C-alpha cells in the first residue's frame, strides 16, 4: 500500500509513503530489479534525488487499519 501526499506549502513537492507487510517484504522490494527500473523511470521526472526515511509503523487508525 502506498500514500502520496501533495504539500500545501509547495505545489511542486510530494511525499510518497509506502507500507509493506513486514521488513522481509520491504527488503525484497528494495532489492528487486523491477523496483530499480521503476525508480529510474520516476527519478527522471524529479529535480533532485529523493530523501529516504525508513521506519516502522507503531500505530494506525482509520479506513483499512482494522479499527
mmCIF file of the N, C-alpha and C atoms, coordinates in Angstrom:
data_MODEL
# 
_entry.id   MODEL 
# 
loop_
_atom_site.group_PDB 
_atom_site.id 
_atom_site.type_symbol 
_atom_site.label_atom_id 
_atom_site.label_alt_id 
_atom_site.label_comp_id 
_atom_site.label_asym_id 
_atom_site.label_entity_id 
_atom_site.label_seq_id 
_atom_site.pdbx_PDB_ins_code 
_atom_site.Cartn_x 
_atom_site.Cartn_y 
_atom_site.Cartn_z 
_atom_site.occupancy 
_atom_site.B_iso_or_equiv 
_atom_site.pdbx_formal_charge 
_atom_site.auth_seq_id 
_atom_site.auth_comp_id 
_atom_site.auth_asym_id 
_atom_site.auth_atom_id 
_atom_site.pdbx_PDB_model_num 
ATOM 1   N N  . UNK A 1 1  ? 0.851   -1.159 0.000   1.00 0.00 ? 1  UNK A N  1 
ATOM 2   C CA . UNK A 1 1  ? 0.000   0.000  0.000   1.00 0.00 ? 1  UNK A CA 1 
ATOM 3   C C  . UNK A 1 1  ? 0.901   1.227  0.000   1.00 0.00 ? 1  UNK A C  1 
ATOM 4   N N  . UNK A 1 2  ? 0.464   2.264  -0.671  1.00 0.00 ? 2  UNK A N  1 
ATOM 5   C CA . UNK A 1 2  ? 1.235   3.499  -0.625  1.00 0.00 ? 2  UNK A CA 1 
ATOM 6   C C  . UNK A 1 2  ? 0.294   4.693  -0.587  1.00 0.00 ? 2  UNK A C  1 
ATOM 7   N N  . UNK A 1 3  ? 0.838   5.780  -0.084  1.00 0.00 ? 3  UNK A N  1 
ATOM 8   C CA . UNK A 1 3  ? 0.119   7.043  0.023   1.00 0.00 ? 3  UNK A CA 1 
ATOM 9   C C  . UNK A 1 3  ? 0.985   8.118  -0.605  1.00 0.00 ? 3  UNK A C  1 
ATOM 10  N N  . UNK A 1 4  ? 0.381   8.991  -1.404  1.00 0.00 ? 4  UNK A N  1 
ATOM 11  C CA . UNK A 1 4  ? 1.107   10.111 -1.994  1.00 0.00 ? 4  UNK A CA 1 
ATOM 12  C C  . UNK A 1 4  ? 0.498   11.391 -1.431  1.00 0.00 ? 4  UNK A C  1 
ATOM 13  N N  . UNK A 1 5  ? 1.358   12.215 -0.854  1.00 0.00 ? 5  UNK A N  1 
ATOM 14  C CA . UNK A 1 5  ? 0.939   13.481 -0.262  1.00 0.00 ? 5  UNK A CA 1 
ATOM 15  C C  . UNK A 1 5  ? 1.399   14.624 -1.158  1.00 0.00 ? 5  UNK A C  1 
ATOM 16  N N  . UNK A 1 6  ? 0.518   15.566 -1.429  1.00 0.00 ? 6  UNK A N  1 
ATOM 17  C CA . UNK A 1 6  ? 0.848   16.782 -2.174  1.00 0.00 ? 6  UNK A CA 1 
ATOM 18  C C  . UNK A 1 6  ? 0.898   17.908 -1.145  1.00 0.00 ? 6  UNK A C  1 
ATOM 19  N N  . UNK A 1 7  ? 2.037   18.533 -1.000  1.00 0.00 ? 7  UNK A N  1 
ATOM 20  C CA . UNK A 1 7  ? 2.238   19.508 0.058   1.00 0.00 ? 7  UNK A CA 1 
ATOM 21  C C  . UNK A 1 7  ? 1.504   20.813 -0.206  1.00 0.00 ? 7  UNK A C  1 
ATOM 22  N N  . UNK A 1 8  ? 0.904   21.369 0.840   1.00 0.00 ? 8  UNK A N  1 
ATOM 23  C CA . UNK A 1 8  ? 0.183   22.643 0.750   1.00 0.00 ? 8  UNK A CA 1 
ATOM 24  C C  . UNK A 1 8  ? 1.122   23.818 0.471   1.00 0.00 ? 8  UNK A C  1 
ATOM 25  N N  . UNK A 1 9  ? 2.288   23.831 1.118   1.00 0.00 ? 9  UNK A N  1 
ATOM 26  C CA . UNK A 1 9  ? 3.191   24.989 1.017   1.00 0.00 ? 9  UNK A CA 1 
ATOM 27  C C  . UNK A 1 9  ? 3.987   25.034 -0.277  1.00 0.00 ? 9  UNK A C  1 
ATOM 28  N N  . UNK A 1 10 ? 4.120   23.904 -0.964  1.00 0.00 ? 10 UNK A N  1 
ATOM 29  C CA . UNK A 1 10 ? 4.919   23.865 -2.188  1.00 0.00 ? 10 UNK A CA 1 
ATOM 30  C C  . UNK A 1 10 ? 4.229   22.937 -3.175  1.00 0.00 ? 10 UNK A C  1 
ATOM 31  N N  . UNK A 1 11 ? 3.631   23.517 -4.208  1.00 0.00 ? 11 UNK A N  1 
ATOM 32  C CA . UNK A 1 11 ? 2.867   22.710 -5.164  1.00 0.00 ? 11 UNK A CA 1 
ATOM 33  C C  . UNK A 1 11 ? 3.743   21.773 -5.984  1.00 0.00 ? 11 UNK A C  1 
ATOM 34  N N  . UNK A 1 12 ? 5.066   21.945 -5.916  1.00 0.00 ? 12 UNK A N  1 
ATOM 35  C CA . UNK A 1 12 ? 5.985   21.048 -6.614  1.00 0.00 ? 12 UNK A CA 1 
ATOM 36  C C  . UNK A 1 12 ? 6.521   19.940 -5.714  1.00 0.00 ? 12 UNK A C  1 
ATOM 37  N N  . UNK A 1 13 ? 6.033   19.882 -4.476  1.00 0.00 ? 13 UNK A N  1 
ATOM 38  C CA . UNK A 1 13 ? 6.569   18.915 -3.515  1.00 0.00 ? 13 UNK A CA 1 
ATOM 39  C C  . UNK A 1 13 ? 5.536   17.836 -3.203  1.00 0.00 ? 13 UNK A C  1 
ATOM 40  N N  . UNK A 1 14 ? 6.003   16.585 -3.283  1.00 0.00 ? 14 UNK A N  1 
ATOM 41  C CA . UNK A 1 14 ? 5.170   15.426 -2.988  1.00 0.00 ? 14 UNK A CA 1 
ATOM 42  C C  . UNK A 1 14 ? 5.937   14.502 -2.047  1.00 0.00 ? 14 UNK A C  1 
ATOM 43  N N  . UNK A 1 15 ? 5.205   13.764 -1.241  1.00 0.00 ? 15 UNK A N  1 
ATOM 44  C CA . UNK A 1 15 ? 5.792   12.721 -0.405  1.00 0.00 ? 15 UNK A CA 1 
ATOM 45  C C  . UNK A 1 15 ? 5.075   11.417 -0.716  1.00 0.00 ? 15 UNK A C  1 
ATOM 46  N N  . UNK A 1 16 ? 5.824   10.335 -0.815  1.00 0.00 ? 16 UNK A N  1 
ATOM 47  C CA . UNK A 1 16 ? 5.266   9.002  -1.003  1.00 0.00 ? 16 UNK A CA 1 
ATOM 48  C C  . UNK A 1 16 ? 5.592   8.186  0.233   1.00 0.00 ? 16 UNK A C  1 
ATOM 49  N N  . UNK A 1 17 ? 4.570   7.610  0.844   1.00 0.00 ? 17 UNK A N  1 
ATOM 50  C CA . UNK A 1 17 ? 4.772   6.705  1.981   1.00 0.00 ? 17 UNK A CA 1 
ATOM 51  C C  . UNK A 1 17 ? 4.345   5.319  1.524   1.00 0.00 ? 17 UNK A C  1 
ATOM 52  N N  . UNK A 1 18 ? 5.277   4.397  1.478   1.00 0.00 ? 18 UNK A N  1 
ATOM 53  C CA . UNK A 1 18 ? 4.993   3.023  1.073   1.00 0.00 ? 18 UNK A CA 1 
ATOM 54  C C  . UNK A 1 18 ? 4.933   2.148  2.322   1.00 0.00 ? 18 UNK A C  1 
ATOM 55  N N  . UNK A 1 19 ? 3.939   1.277  2.372   1.00 0.00 ? 19 UNK A N  1 
ATOM 56  C CA . UNK A 1 19 ? 3.729   0.419  3.535   1.00 0.00 ? 19 UNK A CA 1 
ATOM 57  C C  . UNK A 1 19 ? 3.848   -1.038 3.094   1.00 0.00 ? 19 UNK A C  1 
ATOM 58  N N  . UNK A 1 20 ? 4.663   -1.793 3.808   1.00 0.00 ? 20 UNK A N  1 
ATOM 59  C CA . UNK A 1 20 ? 4.879   -3.202 3.498   1.00 0.00 ? 20 UNK A CA 1 
ATOM 60  C C  . UNK A 1 20 ? 4.418   -4.068 4.663   1.00 0.00 ? 20 UNK A C  1 
ATOM 61  N N  . UNK A 1 21 ? 4.099   -5.318 4.371   1.00 0.00 ? 21 UNK A N  1 
ATOM 62  C CA . UNK A 1 21 ? 3.620   -6.267 5.379   1.00 0.00 ? 21 UNK A CA 1 
ATOM 63  C C  . UNK A 1 21 ? 4.642   -6.456 6.501   1.00 0.00 ? 21 UNK A C  1 
ATOM 64  N N  . UNK A 1 22 ? 5.904   -6.527 6.118   1.00 0.00 ? 22 UNK A N  1 
ATOM 65  C CA . UNK A 1 22 ? 6.974   -6.724 7.095   1.00 0.00 ? 22 UNK A CA 1 
ATOM 66  C C  . UNK A 1 22 ? 8.306   -6.320 6.469   1.00 0.00 ? 22 UNK A C  1 
ATOM 67  N N  . UNK A 1 23 ? 9.373   -6.376 7.263   1.00 0.00 ? 23 UNK A N  1 
ATOM 68  C CA . UNK A 1 23 ? 10.686  -5.960 6.781   1.00 0.00 ? 23 UNK A CA 1 
ATOM 69  C C  . UNK A 1 23 ? 11.178  -6.847 5.654   1.00 0.00 ? 23 UNK A C  1 
ATOM 70  N N  . UNK A 1 24 ? 10.860  -8.119 5.698   1.00 0.00 ? 24 UNK A N  1 
ATOM 71  C CA . UNK A 1 24 ? 11.282  -9.025 4.632   1.00 0.00 ? 24 UNK A CA 1 
ATOM 72  C C  . UNK A 1 24 ? 10.665  -8.609 3.295   1.00 0.00 ? 24 UNK A C  1 
ATOM 73  N N  . UNK A 1 25 ? 9.393   -8.218 3.308   1.00 0.00 ? 25 UNK A N  1 
ATOM 74  C CA . UNK A 1 25 ? 8.727   -7.766 2.081   1.00 0.00 ? 25 UNK A CA 1 
ATOM 75  C C  . UNK A 1 25 ? 9.362   -6.459 1.592   1.00 0.00 ? 25 UNK A C  1 
ATOM 76  N N  . UNK A 1 26 ? 9.676   -5.561 2.518   1.00 0.00 ? 26 UNK A N  1 
ATOM 77  C CA . UNK A 1 26 ? 10.355  -4.309 2.162   1.00 0.00 ? 26 UNK A CA 1 
ATOM 78  C C  . UNK A 1 26 ? 11.713  -4.600 1.528   1.00 0.00 ? 26 UNK A C  1 
ATOM 79  N N  . UNK A 1 27 ? 12.499  -5.455 2.172   1.00 0.00 ? 27 UNK A N  1 
ATOM 80  C CA . UNK A 1 27 ? 13.829  -5.777 1.670   1.00 0.00 ? 27 UNK A CA 1 
ATOM 81  C C  . UNK A 1 27 ? 13.761  -6.431 0.287   1.00 0.00 ? 27 UNK A C  1 
ATOM 82  N N  . UNK A 1 28 ? 12.791  -7.325 0.090   1.00 0.00 ? 28 UNK A N  1 
ATOM 83  C CA . UNK A 1 28 ? 12.635  -7.981 -1.209  1.00 0.00 ? 28 UNK A CA 1 
ATOM 84  C C  . UNK A 1 28 ? 12.313  -6.949 -2.283  1.00 0.00 ? 28 UNK A C  1 
ATOM 85  N N  . UNK A 1 29 ? 11.436  -6.009 -1.971  1.00 0.00 ? 29 UNK A N  1 
ATOM 86  C CA . UNK A 1 29 ? 11.086  -4.963 -2.927  1.00 0.00 ? 29 UNK A CA 1 
ATOM 87  C C  . UNK A 1 29 ? 12.290  -4.067 -3.205  1.00 0.00 ? 29 UNK A C  1 
ATOM 88  N N  . UNK A 1 30 ? 12.965  -3.635 -2.158  1.00 0.00 ? 30 UNK A N  1 
ATOM 89  C CA . UNK A 1 30 ? 14.097  -2.720 -2.310  1.00 0.00 ? 30 UNK A CA 1 
ATOM 90  C C  . UNK A 1 30 ? 15.223  -3.336 -3.140  1.00 0.00 ? 30 UNK A C  1 
ATOM 91  N N  . UNK A 1 31 ? 15.384  -4.644 -3.058  1.00 0.00 ? 31 UNK A N  1 
ATOM 92  C CA . UNK A 1 31 ? 16.463  -5.309 -3.768  1.00 0.00 ? 31 UNK A CA 1 
ATOM 93  C C  . UNK A 1 31 ? 16.100  -5.843 -5.142  1.00 0.00 ? 31 UNK A C  1 
ATOM 94  N N  . UNK A 1 32 ? 14.866  -5.640 -5.570  1.00 0.00 ? 32 UNK A N  1 
ATOM 95  C CA . UNK A 1 32 ? 14.431  -6.235 -6.841  1.00 0.00 ? 32 UNK A CA 1 
ATOM 96  C C  . UNK A 1 32 ? 14.840  -5.379 -8.040  1.00 0.00 ? 32 UNK A C  1 
ATOM 97  N N  . UNK A 1 33 ? 15.130  -6.044 -9.127  1.00 0.00 ? 33 UNK A N  1 
ATOM 98  C CA . UNK A 1 33 ? 15.471  -5.343 -10.364 1.00 0.00 ? 33 UNK A CA 1 
ATOM 99  C C  . UNK A 1 33 ? 14.275  -4.565 -10.897 1.00 0.00 ? 33 UNK A C  1 
ATOM 100 N N  . UNK A 1 34 ? 13.073  -5.084 -10.689 1.00 0.00 ? 34 UNK A N  1 
ATOM 101 C CA . UNK A 1 34 ? 11.861  -4.398 -11.141 1.00 0.00 ? 34 UNK A CA 1 
ATOM 102 C C  . UNK A 1 34 ? 11.698  -3.064 -10.414 1.00 0.00 ? 34 UNK A C  1 
ATOM 103 N N  . UNK A 1 35 ? 11.955  -3.065 -9.108  1.00 0.00 ? 35 UNK A N  1 
ATOM 104 C CA . UNK A 1 35 ? 11.850  -1.821 -8.347  1.00 0.00 ? 35 UNK A CA 1 
ATOM 105 C C  . UNK A 1 35 ? 12.914  -0.828 -8.799  1.00 0.00 ? 35 UNK A C  1 
ATOM 106 N N  . UNK A 1 36 ? 14.098  -1.310 -9.078  1.00 0.00 ? 36 UNK A N  1 
ATOM 107 C CA . UNK A 1 36 ? 15.175  -0.437 -9.569  1.00 0.00 ? 36 UNK A CA 1 
ATOM 108 C C  . UNK A 1 36 ? 14.756  0.236  -10.876 1.00 0.00 ? 36 UNK A C  1 
ATOM 109 N N  . UNK A 1 37 ? 14.141  -0.530 -11.784 1.00 0.00 ? 37 UNK A N  1 
ATOM 110 C CA . UNK A 1 37 ? 13.684  0.019  -13.064 1.00 0.00 ? 37 UNK A CA 1 
ATOM 111 C C  . UNK A 1 37 ? 12.592  1.068  -12.839 1.00 0.00 ? 37 UNK A C  1 
ATOM 112 N N  . UNK A 1 38 ? 11.651  0.800  -11.913 1.00 0.00 ? 38 UNK A N  1 
ATOM 113 C CA . UNK A 1 38 ? 10.605  1.785  -11.606 1.00 0.00 ? 38 UNK A CA 1 
ATOM 114 C C  . UNK A 1 38 ? 11.219  3.060  -11.035 1.00 0.00 ? 38 UNK A C  1 
ATOM 115 N N  . UNK A 1 39 ? 12.169  2.890  -10.124 1.00 0.00 ? 39 UNK A N  1 
ATOM 116 C CA . UNK A 1 39 ? 12.830  4.055  -9.528  1.00 0.00 ? 39 UNK A CA 1 
ATOM 117 C C  . UNK A 1 39 ? 13.499  4.908  -10.604 1.00 0.00 ? 39 UNK A C  1 
ATOM 118 N N  . UNK A 1 40 ? 14.235  4.279  -11.486 1.00 0.00 ? 40 UNK A N  1 
ATOM 119 C CA . UNK A 1 40 ? 14.944  5.036  -12.519 1.00 0.00 ? 40 UNK A CA 1 
ATOM 120 C C  . UNK A 1 40 ? 13.973  5.757  -13.447 1.00 0.00 ? 40 UNK A C  1 
ATOM 121 N N  . UNK A 1 41 ? 12.840  5.128  -13.744 1.00 0.00 ? 41 UNK A N  1 
ATOM 122 C CA . UNK A 1 41 ? 11.824  5.769  -14.583 1.00 0.00 ? 41 UNK A CA 1 
ATOM 123 C C  . UNK A 1 41 ? 11.311  7.046  -13.911 1.00 0.00 ? 41 UNK A C  1 
ATOM 124 N N  . UNK A 1 42 ? 10.928  6.929  -12.634 1.00 0.00 ? 42 UNK A N  1 
ATOM 125 C CA . UNK A 1 42 ? 10.381  8.084  -11.916 1.00 0.00 ? 42 UNK A CA 1 
ATOM 126 C C  . UNK A 1 42 ? 11.451  9.102  -11.572 1.00 0.00 ? 42 UNK A C  1 
ATOM 127 N N  . UNK A 1 43 ? 12.672  8.656  -11.320 1.00 0.00 ? 43 UNK A N  1 
ATOM 128 C CA . UNK A 1 43 ? 13.767  9.569  -10.965 1.00 0.00 ? 43 UNK A CA 1 
ATOM 129 C C  . UNK A 1 43 ? 13.988  10.587 -12.057 1.00 0.00 ? 43 UNK A C  1 
ATOM 130 N N  . UNK A 1 44 ? 13.777  10.191 -13.302 1.00 0.00 ? 44 UNK A N  1 
ATOM 131 C CA . UNK A 1 44 ? 13.958  11.094 -14.418 1.00 0.00 ? 44 UNK A CA 1 
ATOM 132 C C  . UNK A 1 44 ? 13.011  12.286 -14.394 1.00 0.00 ? 44 UNK A C  1 
ATOM 133 N N  . UNK A 1 45 ? 11.937  12.198 -13.617 1.00 0.00 ? 45 UNK A N  1 
ATOM 134 C CA . UNK A 1 45 ? 10.967  13.281 -13.518 1.00 0.00 ? 45 UNK A CA 1 
ATOM 135 C C  . UNK A 1 45 ? 11.240  14.221 -12.338 1.00 0.00 ? 45 UNK A C  1 
ATOM 136 N N  . UNK A 1 46 ? 12.204  13.865 -11.501 1.00 0.00 ? 46 UNK A N  1 
ATOM 137 C CA . UNK A 1 46 ? 12.483  14.638 -10.293 1.00 0.00 ? 46 UNK A CA 1 
ATOM 138 C C  . UNK A 1 46 ? 13.606  15.651 -10.513 1.00 0.00 ? 46 UNK A C  1 
ATOM 139 N N  . UNK A 1 47 ? 13.554  16.745 -9.788  1.00 0.00 ? 47 UNK A N  1 
ATOM 140 C CA . UNK A 1 47 ? 14.582  17.775 -9.855  1.00 0.00 ? 47 UNK A CA 1 
ATOM 141 C C  . UNK A 1 47 ? 15.868  17.304 -9.177  1.00 0.00 ? 47 UNK A C  1 
ATOM 142 N N  . UNK A 1 48 ? 15.728  16.543 -8.090  1.00 0.00 ? 48 UNK A N  1 
ATOM 143 C CA . UNK A 1 48 ? 16.884  16.035 -7.360  1.00 0.00 ? 48 UNK A CA 1 
ATOM 144 C C  . UNK A 1 48 ? 16.543  14.665 -6.777  1.00 0.00 ? 48 UNK A C  1 
ATOM 145 N N  . UNK A 1 49 ? 17.565  14.017 -6.232  1.00 0.00 ? 49 UNK A N  1 
ATOM 146 C CA . UNK A 1 49 ? 17.340  12.704 -5.625  1.00 0.00 ? 49 UNK A CA 1 
ATOM 147 C C  . UNK A 1 49 ? 16.348  12.816 -4.467  1.00 0.00 ? 49 UNK A C  1 
ATOM 148 N N  . UNK A 1 50 ? 15.488  11.824 -4.311  1.00 0.00 ? 50 UNK A N  1 
ATOM 149 C CA . UNK A 1 50 ? 14.553  11.853 -3.185  1.00 0.00 ? 50 UNK A CA 1 
ATOM 150 C C  . UNK A 1 50 ? 15.271  11.531 -1.876  1.00 0.00 ? 50 UNK A C  1 
ATOM 151 N N  . UNK A 1 51 ? 14.653  11.946 -0.778  1.00 0.00 ? 51 UNK A N  1 
ATOM 152 C CA . UNK A 1 51 ? 15.150  11.565 0.544   1.00 0.00 ? 51 UNK A CA 1 
ATOM 153 C C  . UNK A 1 51 ? 14.462  10.280 0.982   1.00 0.00 ? 51 UNK A C  1 
ATOM 154 N N  . UNK A 1 52 ? 15.143  9.491  1.766   1.00 0.00 ? 52 UNK A N  1 
ATOM 155 C CA . UNK A 1 52 ? 14.579  8.234  2.264   1.00 0.00 ? 52 UNK A CA 1 
ATOM 156 C C  . UNK A 1 52 ? 14.470  8.314  3.774   1.00 0.00 ? 52 UNK A C  1 
ATOM 157 N N  . UNK A 1 53 ? 13.335  7.897  4.298   1.00 0.00 ? 53 UNK A N  1 
ATOM 158 C CA . UNK A 1 53 ? 13.100  7.906  5.735   1.00 0.00 ? 53 UNK A CA 1 
ATOM 159 C C  . UNK A 1 53 ? 12.438  6.582  6.102   1.00 0.00 ? 53 UNK A C  1 
ATOM 160 N N  . UNK A 1 54 ? 13.247  5.567  6.370   1.00 0.00 ? 54 UNK A N  1 
ATOM 161 C CA . UNK A 1 54 ? 12.716  4.252  6.712   1.00 0.00 ? 54 UNK A CA 1 
ATOM 162 C C  . UNK A 1 54 ? 12.302  4.223  8.171   1.00 0.00 ? 54 UNK A C  1 
ATOM 163 N N  . UNK A 1 55 ? 11.293  3.430  8.465   1.00 0.00 ? 55 UNK A N  1 
ATOM 164 C CA . UNK A 1 55 ? 10.828  3.301  9.840   1.00 0.00 ? 55 UNK A CA 1 
ATOM 165 C C  . UNK A 1 55 ? 9.791   2.203  9.959   1.00 0.00 ? 55 UNK A C  1 
ATOM 166 N N  . UNK A 1 56 ? 9.248   2.074  11.145  1.00 0.00 ? 56 UNK A N  1 
ATOM 167 C CA . UNK A 1 56 ? 8.252   1.050  11.459  1.00 0.00 ? 56 UNK A CA 1 
ATOM 168 C C  . UNK A 1 56 ? 6.976   1.735  11.917  1.00 0.00 ? 56 UNK A C  1 
ATOM 169 N N  . UNK A 1 57 ? 5.840   1.297  11.396  1.00 0.00 ? 57 UNK A N  1 
ATOM 170 C CA . UNK A 1 57 ? 4.562   1.836  11.825  1.00 0.00 ? 57 UNK A CA 1 
ATOM 171 C C  . UNK A 1 57 ? 4.291   1.340  13.240  1.00 0.00 ? 57 UNK A C  1 
ATOM 172 N N  . UNK A 1 58 ? 4.016   2.248  14.157  1.00 0.00 ? 58 UNK A N  1 
ATOM 173 C CA . UNK A 1 58 ? 3.746   1.865  15.541  1.00 0.00 ? 58 UNK A CA 1 
ATOM 174 C C  . UNK A 1 58 ? 2.276   2.024  15.907  1.00 0.00 ? 58 UNK A C  1 
ATOM 175 N N  . UNK A 1 59 ? 1.514   2.739  15.064  1.00 0.00 ? 59 UNK A N  1 
ATOM 176 C CA . UNK A 1 59 ? 0.088   2.913  15.332  1.00 0.00 ? 59 UNK A CA 1 
ATOM 177 C C  . UNK A 1 59 ? -0.588  3.281  14.016  1.00 0.00 ? 59 UNK A C  1 
ATOM 178 N N  . UNK A 1 60 ? -1.829  2.812  13.856  1.00 0.00 ? 60 UNK A N  1 
ATOM 179 C CA . UNK A 1 60 ? -2.616  3.159  12.675  1.00 0.00 ? 60 UNK A CA 1 
ATOM 180 C C  . UNK A 1 60 ? -4.082  3.222  13.048  1.00 0.00 ? 60 UNK A C  1 
ATOM 181 N N  . UNK A 1 61 ? -4.797  4.146  12.452  1.00 0.00 ? 61 UNK A N  1 
ATOM 182 C CA . UNK A 1 61 ? -6.238  4.277  12.679  1.00 0.00 ? 61 UNK A CA 1 
ATOM 183 C C  . UNK A 1 61 ? -6.869  4.765  11.397  1.00 0.00 ? 61 UNK A C  1 
ATOM 184 N N  . UNK A 1 62 ? -8.139  4.505  11.239  1.00 0.00 ? 62 UNK A N  1 
ATOM 185 C CA . UNK A 1 62 ? -8.849  4.977  10.055  1.00 0.00 ? 62 UNK A CA 1 
ATOM 186 C C  . UNK A 1 62 ? -9.170  3.840  9.112   1.00 0.00 ? 62 UNK A C  1 
ATOM 187 N N  . UNK A 1 63 ? -9.700  4.177  7.930   1.00 0.00 ? 63 UNK A N  1 
ATOM 188 C CA . UNK A 1 63 ? -10.104 3.151  6.953   1.00 0.00 ? 63 UNK A CA 1 
ATOM 189 C C  . UNK A 1 63 ? -8.964  2.197  6.612   1.00 0.00 ? 63 UNK A C  1 
ATOM 190 N N  . UNK A 1 64 ? -9.238  0.914  6.636   1.00 0.00 ? 64 UNK A N  1 
ATOM 191 C CA . UNK A 1 64 ? -8.244  -0.079 6.285   1.00 0.00 ? 64 UNK A CA 1 
ATOM 192 C C  . UNK A 1 64 ? -7.269  -0.438 7.382   1.00 0.00 ? 64 UNK A C  1 
ATOM 193 N N  . UNK A 1 65 ? -7.370  0.199  8.542   1.00 0.00 ? 65 UNK A N  1 
ATOM 194 C CA . UNK A 1 65 ? -6.386  -0.047 9.605   1.00 0.00 ? 65 UNK A CA 1 
ATOM 195 C C  . UNK A 1 65 ? -6.820  -1.178 10.527  1.00 0.00 ? 65 UNK A C  1 
ATOM 196 N N  . UNK A 1 66 ? -8.041  -1.667 10.367  1.00 0.00 ? 66 UNK A N  1 
ATOM 197 C CA . UNK A 1 66 ? -8.513  -2.721 11.251  1.00 0.00 ? 66 UNK A CA 1 
ATOM 198 C C  . UNK A 1 66 ? -9.241  -2.185 12.459  1.00 0.00 ? 66 UNK A C  1 
ATOM 199 N N  . UNK A 1 67 ? -9.343  -0.869 12.591  1.00 0.00 ? 67 UNK A N  1 
ATOM 200 C CA . UNK A 1 67 ? -10.052 -0.265 13.732  1.00 0.00 ? 67 UNK A CA 1 
ATOM 201 C C  . UNK A 1 67 ? -11.431 0.149  13.349  1.00 0.00 ? 67 UNK A C  1 
# 
